């Protein structure tokens, strides 16, 4: 990557401490503007590493999901699928991991290397939470760091992950969740049809991600002219999946994502006995 400045997106829920991490990484080397057509702020900065490498950091708006239901979600999704992001740092509030990691399951579908930053780890540990980060790494297929943005704890380790990625040692792709046999059949068949219609603007997005988004009735992707002919096929699959499972496809996919997160947290987070008693 000697001729390419690494571009890193910081993603996370509101109030996860993401902007504090951004400020720690970039110092005063920041630019603030607005995304075209919306009032959502666009904040970028440069992280200067010790050996002269420079990494561009994009501080995405705080979001709970990539459902394209709000201006912040649309902006974040558009930035992530632009093909210009080399690495995602997913900032998680350690004390609210189960809620925060829902976004992680969606980020994993984008086909972008990812590092998960368990931030505010001090507050979580003081509350009696104990983490097995090796298990978390195996569940999500991502490298893990732990930080305290307010004190700077762990920032050097996070910088080390950026340096590894900038020098050609980016983490592998994260593990995307599965959604059950019938839904997986629908995704596989839709991928074939999507490959024939894929607009250039989505060239960096995995076919699987597009298929899932269409099944979820994502307003942005469903509104693209290129996919208008697929609408009847998508509806047939949605009806079949809903009839089989007794709930709508969007609720079913959300349930599977929450199941992945709940399973990971059940296996990888424990509570000290004294705190459990309280």
Secondary structure in CASP SS format (residue, H / E / C, confidence):
PFRMAT SS
TARGET T0000
AUTHOR 0000-0000-0000
METHOD secondary structure of the structure
MODEL  1
X C 1.00
X C 1.00
X C 1.00
X C 1.00
X C 1.00
X C 1.00
X E 1.00
X E 1.00
X E 1.00
X E 1.00
X E 1.00
X E 1.00
X C 1.00
X C 1.00
X C 1.00
X C 1.00
X C 1.00
X H 1.00
X H 1.00
X H 1.00
X H 1.00
X H 1.00
X H 1.00
X H 1.00
X H 1.00
X H 1.00
X C 1.00
X C 1.00
X C 1.00
X E 1.00
X E 1.00
X E 1.00
X E 1.00
X E 1.00
X C 1.00
X C 1.00
X C 1.00
X C 1.00
X C 1.00
X C 1.00
X E 1.00
X E 1.00
X E 1.00
X E 1.00
X E 1.00
X E 1.00
X E 1.00
X E 1.00
X C 1.00
X C 1.00
X C 1.00
X C 1.00
X C 1.00
X E 1.00
X E 1.00
X E 1.00
X E 1.00
X E 1.00
X E 1.00
X C 1.00
X C 1.00
X C 1.00
X C 1.00
X C 1.00
X C 1.00
X C 1.00
X C 1.00
X C 1.00
X C 1.00
X C 1.00
X H 1.00
X H 1.00
X H 1.00
X H 1.00
X H 1.00
X H 1.00
X H 1.00
X H 1.00
X H 1.00
X H 1.00
X C 1.00
X C 1.00
X C 1.00
X C 1.00
X C 1.00
X C 1.00
X E 1.00
X E 1.00
X E 1.00
X E 1.00
X E 1.00
X E 1.00
X E 1.00
X H 1.00
X H 1.00
X H 1.00
X H 1.00
X H 1.00
X H 1.00
X H 1.00
X H 1.00
X H 1.00
X H 1.00
X H 1.00
X H 1.00
X H 1.00
X H 1.00
X H 1.00
X H 1.00
X H 1.00
X C 1.00
X C 1.00
X E 1.00
X E 1.00
X E 1.00
X E 1.00
X E 1.00
X E 1.00
X E 1.00
X C 1.00
X H 1.00
X H 1.00
X H 1.00
X H 1.00
X H 1.00
X H 1.00
X C 1.00
X C 1.00
X E 1.00
X E 1.00
X E 1.00
X C 1.00
X H 1.00
X H 1.00
X H 1.00
X H 1.00
X H 1.00
X H 1.00
X H 1.00
X H 1.00
X C 1.00
X C 1.00
X E 1.00
X E 1.00
X E 1.00
X E 1.00
X C 1.00
X E 1.00
X C 1.00
X C 1.00
X C 1.00
X C 1.00
X E 1.00
X C 1.00
X H 1.00
X H 1.00
X H 1.00
X H 1.00
X H 1.00
X H 1.00
X H 1.00
X H 1.00
X H 1.00
X H 1.00
X H 1.00
X H 1.00
X C 1.00
X C 1.00
X C 1.00
X C 1.00
X C 1.00
X C 1.00
X E 1.00
X C 1.00
X C 1.00
X C 1.00
X C 1.00
X C 1.00
X C 1.00
X C 1.00
X H 1.00
X H 1.00
X H 1.00
X H 1.00
X H 1.00
X H 1.00
X H 1.00
X H 1.00
X H 1.00
X H 1.00
X H 1.00
X H 1.00
X H 1.00
X H 1.00
X H 1.00
X H 1.00
X H 1.00
X C 1.00
X C 1.00
X H 1.00
X H 1.00
X H 1.00
X C 1.00
X C 1.00
X C 1.00
X C 1.00
X H 1.00
X H 1.00
X H 1.00
X H 1.00
X H 1.00
X H 1.00
X H 1.00
X H 1.00
X H 1.00
X C 1.00
X C 1.00
X C 1.00
X H 1.00
X H 1.00
X H 1.00
X H 1.00
X C 1.00
X C 1.00
X H 1.00
X H 1.00
X H 1.00
X H 1.00
X H 1.00
X H 1.00
X H 1.00
X H 1.00
X H 1.00
X H 1.00
X H 1.00
X H 1.00
X H 1.00
X H 1.00
X H 1.00
X H 1.00
X H 1.00
X H 1.00
X H 1.00
X H 1.00
X H 1.00
X C 1.00
X C 1.00
X C 1.00
X H 1.00
X H 1.00
X H 1.00
X H 1.00
X H 1.00
X H 1.00
X H 1.00
X H 1.00
X H 1.00
X H 1.00
X H 1.00
X H 1.00
X H 1.00
X H 1.00
X H 1.00
X H 1.00
X H 1.00
X H 1.00
X H 1.00
X H 1.00
X E 1.00
X E 1.00
X E 1.00
X C 1.00
X H 1.00
X H 1.00
X H 1.00
X H 1.00
X H 1.00
X C 1.00
END
